[in-house]
Amino acid sequence: YDSYTDGVTDFSGNMIPGIGEWQRDLSLIWDVPIGNDYRLVFRGAYHFRDEYHNTDNNEGYVSPDRTWYDASITFGAENWSIKAFGKNLNDEFTQGPATDVDFWVVTSGYLPRTYGVEFIYEIR
């Protein structure tokens, strides 16, 4: 905050809760037409989120920085597709957002490495 007070406490100069100083995302997509009607799409993604504070006063628990990678392969046509995907492929485990409550912290972790298959059919 450049300038922020709640009437009692001056939070000026503190980081905004839930927002890290840096966040980076890079995705690469290769879309390959196969014949006249089909497509094969490869996607890879890199994500980084810097550590961030969870309270206005920037005291208590700080959520750590996090780097993770996602990838998918999709095969389909105009109104349907089937996709195999992997999320958080490096299995980066960090604590997520937190709430400081008196003498303890309530927090949750991000999902571990996850794989799946998705089928989509669009009704037009």
GROMACS elastic network, one bead per residue, 0.5 to 0.9 nm:
[ bonds ]
;  ai    aj funct       b0    kb
    1     4     6  0.61038   500
    1    11     6  0.69798   500
    1    12     6  0.52560   500
    1    13     6  0.51972   500
    1    14     6  0.54248   500
    1    15     6  0.60213   500
    1    16     6  0.61958   500
    2    11     6  0.86612   500
    2    12     6  0.54204   500
    2    13     6  0.55278   500
    2    14     6  0.78692   500
    3    10     6  0.80165   500
    3    11     6  0.71366   500
    3    13     6  0.69699   500
    3    14     6  0.89802   500
    4     9     6  0.86495   500
    4    10     6  0.61492   500
    4    11     6  0.52937   500
    4    12     6  0.50408   500
    4    13     6  0.83469   500
    4    14     6  0.88610   500
    5     8     6  0.68318   500
    5     9     6  0.55888   500
    5    11     6  0.55694   500
    5    12     6  0.70153   500
    6     9     6  0.57820   500
    6    10     6  0.69003   500
    6    11     6  0.79577   500
    7    10     6  0.76766   500
    9    57     6  0.85269   500
   10    13     6  0.89359   500
   10    57     6  0.85311   500
   11    14     6  0.57207   500
   11    15     6  0.87649   500
   11    56     6  0.66624   500
   11    57     6  0.59802   500
   11    58     6  0.86634   500
   12    15     6  0.87339   500
   14    17     6  0.86937   500
   14    56     6  0.72190   500
   14    57     6  0.67096   500
   14    58     6  0.64243   500
   15    18     6  0.87394   500
   15    19     6  0.75516   500
   15    20     6  0.79069   500
   15    21     6  0.82070   500
   15    52     6  0.78809   500
   15    53     6  0.70023   500
   15    55     6  0.89707   500
   15    56     6  0.75558   500
   15    57     6  0.83711   500
   15    58     6  0.67926   500
   16    19     6  0.58888   500
   16    20     6  0.80621   500
   16    52     6  0.82760   500
   16    53     6  0.73401   500
   16    54     6  0.83551   500
   16    55     6  0.79824   500
   16    56     6  0.65555   500
   16    58     6  0.82330   500
   17    20     6  0.80815   500
   17    52     6  0.66348   500
   17    55     6  0.53083   500
   17    56     6  0.58054   500
   17    57     6  0.85982   500
   17    58     6  0.73302   500
   18    51     6  0.88692   500
   18    52     6  0.56787   500
   18    53     6  0.59675   500
   18    54     6  0.55907   500
   18    55     6  0.80223   500
   18    63     6  0.85010   500
   18    97     6  0.72798   500
   19    22     6  0.83363   500
   19    23     6  0.88385   500
   19    49     6  0.88723   500
   19    50     6  0.82091   500
   19    51     6  0.81147   500
   19    52     6  0.56132   500
   19    53     6  0.73628   500
   19    54     6  0.86330   500
   20    23     6  0.69579   500
   20    49     6  0.67414   500
   20    51     6  0.53792   500
   20    53     6  0.75709   500
   20    65     6  0.83254   500
   21    49     6  0.84444   500
   21    50     6  0.60921   500
   21    51     6  0.75520   500
   21    52     6  0.74808   500
   22    48     6  0.79293   500
   22    49     6  0.62527   500
   22    50     6  0.52142   500
   22    51     6  0.83503   500
   23    47     6  0.76913   500
   23    48     6  0.55131   500
   23    50     6  0.60389   500
   24    46     6  0.79461   500
   24    47     6  0.57883   500
   24    48     6  0.50543   500
   24    49     6  0.66018   500
   24    50     6  0.88188   500
   25    45     6  0.71822   500
   25    46     6  0.56325   500
   25    48     6  0.64011   500
   25    49     6  0.87075   500
   26    44     6  0.83614   500
   26    45     6  0.56096   500
   26    46     6  0.51840   500
   26    47     6  0.66346   500
   27    43     6  0.69988   500
   27    44     6  0.56589   500
   27    46     6  0.63952   500
   27    47     6  0.86489   500
   28    42     6  0.80911   500
   28    43     6  0.56745   500
   28    44     6  0.53396   500
   28    45     6  0.63702   500
   28    46     6  0.89674   500
   29    41     6  0.69397   500
   29    42     6  0.56627   500
   29    44     6  0.66686   500
   29    45     6  0.87148   500
   30    40     6  0.82003   500
   30    41     6  0.56553   500
   30    42     6  0.51301   500
   30    43     6  0.65165   500
   31    39     6  0.68897   500
   31    40     6  0.59926   500
   31    42     6  0.64976   500
   31    43     6  0.85850   500
   32    38     6  0.87019   500
   32    39     6  0.56340   500
   32    40     6  0.50736   500
   32    41     6  0.60495   500
   32    42     6  0.82694   500
   33    36     6  0.73411   500
   33    37     6  0.78110   500
   33    38     6  0.60666   500
   33    40     6  0.63556   500
   33    41     6  0.85043   500
   34    37     6  0.69652   500
   34    38     6  0.50401   500
   34    39     6  0.53090   500
   34    40     6  0.69308   500
   35    38     6  0.61483   500
   35    39     6  0.81011   500
   36    39     6  0.87350   500
   37    76     6  0.84261   500
   37    77     6  0.57143   500
   37    78     6  0.71084   500
   38    75     6  0.72778   500
   38    76     6  0.55566   500
   38    78     6  0.75337   500
   39    74     6  0.78585   500
   39    75     6  0.57472   500
   39    76     6  0.54892   500
   39    77     6  0.61827   500
   39    78     6  0.87546   500
   39    81     6  0.89474   500
   40    73     6  0.71690   500
   40    74     6  0.56311   500
   40    76     6  0.67805   500
   41    72     6  0.80165   500
   41    73     6  0.56834   500
   41    75     6  0.65076   500
   41    76     6  0.86572   500
   41    83     6  0.89915   500
   42    71     6  0.76967   500
   42    72     6  0.59759   500
   42    74     6  0.65641   500
   43    70     6  0.81200   500
   43    71     6  0.54503   500
   43    72     6  0.52106   500
   43    73     6  0.64537   500
   43    74     6  0.84475   500
   44    69     6  0.74516   500
   44    70     6  0.58143   500
   44    72     6  0.66388   500
   45    68     6  0.84000   500
   45    69     6  0.55621   500
   45    70     6  0.50611   500
   45    71     6  0.61967   500
   46    67     6  0.75357   500
   46    68     6  0.61473   500
   46    70     6  0.67183   500
   47    66     6  0.80487   500
   47    67     6  0.56204   500
   47    68     6  0.53541   500
   47    69     6  0.62250   500
   47    70     6  0.83212   500
   48    65     6  0.74705   500
   48    66     6  0.56948   500
   48    68     6  0.66581   500
   48    69     6  0.89983   500
   49    52     6  0.86280   500
   49    64     6  0.86676   500
   49    65     6  0.55587   500
   49    66     6  0.53003   500
   49    67     6  0.65922   500
   50    63     6  0.86694   500
   50    64     6  0.70565   500
   50    66     6  0.65246   500
   50    67     6  0.86850   500
   51    62     6  0.67291   500
   51    63     6  0.54064   500
   51    66     6  0.74659   500
   52    58     6  0.88015   500
   52    62     6  0.57063   500
   52    63     6  0.53612   500
   52    64     6  0.68130   500
   52    65     6  0.75459   500
   52    97     6  0.86951   500
   53    56     6  0.78645   500
   53    57     6  0.86255   500
   53    58     6  0.54485   500
   53    59     6  0.75076   500
   53    60     6  0.80257   500
   53    61     6  0.69025   500
   53    63     6  0.63172   500
   53    64     6  0.89618   500
   53    97     6  0.86651   500
   53    98     6  0.87976   500
   54    57     6  0.87092   500
   54    58     6  0.67966   500
   54    59     6  0.80496   500
   54    60     6  0.77625   500
   54    61     6  0.66885   500
   54    62     6  0.62711   500
   54    63     6  0.72206   500
   54    97     6  0.67022   500
   54    98     6  0.60641   500
   54    99     6  0.66812   500
   54   100     6  0.79568   500
   55    58     6  0.52105   500
   55    59     6  0.65874   500
   55    60     6  0.75726   500
   55    61     6  0.83592   500
   55    62     6  0.88094   500
   55    98     6  0.88200   500
   55    99     6  0.77621   500
   55   100     6  0.78490   500
   56    59     6  0.79452   500
   57    60     6  0.86718   500
   58    61     6  0.83808   500
   58    62     6  0.79940   500
   59    62     6  0.79197   500
   60    99     6  0.89522   500
   60   100     6  0.66080   500
   60   105     6  0.83591   500
   61    98     6  0.68977   500
   61    99     6  0.79285   500
   61   100     6  0.69737   500
   61   105     6  0.71956   500
   62    97     6  0.84451   500
   62    98     6  0.79581   500
   63    66     6  0.89978   500
   63    94     6  0.79555   500
   63    95     6  0.62544   500
   63    96     6  0.60642   500
   63    97     6  0.61466   500
   63    98     6  0.71938   500
   64    94     6  0.67333   500
   64    95     6  0.69685   500
   64    96     6  0.79922   500
   65    94     6  0.78822   500
   66    92     6  0.72082   500
   66    93     6  0.81200   500
   66    94     6  0.67481   500
   67    88     6  0.85965   500
   67    90     6  0.84924   500
   67    92     6  0.68611   500
   68    87     6  0.80478   500
   68    88     6  0.50976   500
   68    89     6  0.68553   500
   68    90     6  0.61654   500
   68    91     6  0.74962   500
   68    92     6  0.61814   500
   69    86     6  0.84948   500
   69    87     6  0.65485   500
   69    88     6  0.51186   500
   69    89     6  0.54229   500
   69    90     6  0.63818   500
   69    91     6  0.87068   500
   69    92     6  0.89376   500
   70    85     6  0.76344   500
   70    86     6  0.56785   500
   70    88     6  0.56089   500
   70    89     6  0.59790   500
   70    90     6  0.87148   500
   71    84     6  0.86025   500
   71    85     6  0.57715   500
   71    86     6  0.53837   500
   71    87     6  0.66032   500
   71    88     6  0.87741   500
   71    89     6  0.78563   500
   72    83     6  0.67131   500
   72    84     6  0.56018   500
   72    86     6  0.62652   500
   72    87     6  0.85478   500
   73    82     6  0.84615   500
   73    83     6  0.56195   500
   73    84     6  0.54466   500
   73    85     6  0.64795   500
   74    81     6  0.66250   500
   74    82     6  0.56789   500
   74    84     6  0.64899   500
   74    85     6  0.84042   500
   75    80     6  0.86981   500
   75    81     6  0.55704   500
   75    82     6  0.54730   500
   75    83     6  0.63865   500
   75    84     6  0.89351   500
   76    79     6  0.77998   500
   76    80     6  0.55876   500
   76    82     6  0.61537   500
   76    83     6  0.84279   500
   77    80     6  0.55249   500
   77    81     6  0.62829   500
   78    81     6  0.81710   500
   78   122     6  0.87564   500
   79   120     6  0.80658   500
   79   121     6  0.58866   500
   79   122     6  0.50882   500
   79   123     6  0.73501   500
   79   124     6  0.80647   500
   80   119     6  0.75151   500
   80   120     6  0.53988   500
   80   122     6  0.61231   500
   81   118     6  0.80985   500
   81   119     6  0.58728   500
   81   120     6  0.53028   500
   81   121     6  0.67277   500
   82   117     6  0.71012   500
   82   118     6  0.56068   500
   82   120     6  0.63721   500
   82   121     6  0.89034   500
   83   116     6  0.81808   500
   83   117     6  0.55216   500
   83   118     6  0.50668   500
   83   119     6  0.64612   500
   83   120     6  0.84241   500
   84   115     6  0.76025   500
   84   116     6  0.58420   500
   84   118     6  0.65033   500
   85   114     6  0.82190   500
   85   115     6  0.56945   500
   85   116     6  0.54628   500
   85   117     6  0.63157   500
   85   118     6  0.80443   500
   86    89     6  0.61010   500
   86   113     6  0.72263   500
   86   114     6  0.55954   500
   86   116     6  0.65897   500
   87    90     6  0.85628   500
   87    91     6  0.85071   500
   87   111     6  0.87379   500
   87   112     6  0.82128   500
   87   113     6  0.58351   500
   87   114     6  0.51416   500
   87   115     6  0.64503   500
   87   116     6  0.87940   500
   88    91     6  0.53244   500
   88    92     6  0.64895   500
   88    93     6  0.89227   500
   88   111     6  0.77070   500
   88   112     6  0.64929   500
   88   114     6  0.66015   500
   89    92     6  0.78272   500
   89   112     6  0.83907   500
   89   113     6  0.53059   500
   89   114     6  0.73152   500
   89   115     6  0.86334   500
   90   112     6  0.88865   500
   90   113     6  0.69719   500
   91   111     6  0.85763   500
   91   112     6  0.54505   500
   91   114     6  0.84428   500
   92   110     6  0.84461   500
   92   111     6  0.87750   500
   92   112     6  0.68864   500
   92   113     6  0.76684   500
   93   109     6  0.69223   500
   93   110     6  0.65180   500
   93   111     6  0.75989   500
   93   112     6  0.63924   500
   93   113     6  0.88824   500
   94   108     6  0.87899   500
   94   109     6  0.57951   500
   94   110     6  0.63776   500
   95    98     6  0.80613   500
   95   107     6  0.67173   500
   95   108     6  0.57931   500
   95   110     6  0.64920   500
   96   107     6  0.62060   500
   96   108     6  0.52677   500
   96   110     6  0.58983   500
   97   106     6  0.85879   500
   97   107     6  0.59188   500
   97   108     6  0.67963   500
   97   109     6  0.81478   500
   98   105     6  0.64932   500
   98   106     6  0.54863   500
   98   108     6  0.71760   500
   99   104     6  0.86957   500
   99   105     6  0.57178   500
   99   106     6  0.51864   500
   99   107     6  0.64987   500
  100   103     6  0.76556   500
  100   104     6  0.62380   500
  100   106     6  0.64622   500
  100   107     6  0.87507   500
  101   104     6  0.54721   500
  101   105     6  0.58166   500
  101   106     6  0.72710   500
  102   105     6  0.80123   500
  109   112     6  0.84877   500
  111   114     6  0.73953   500
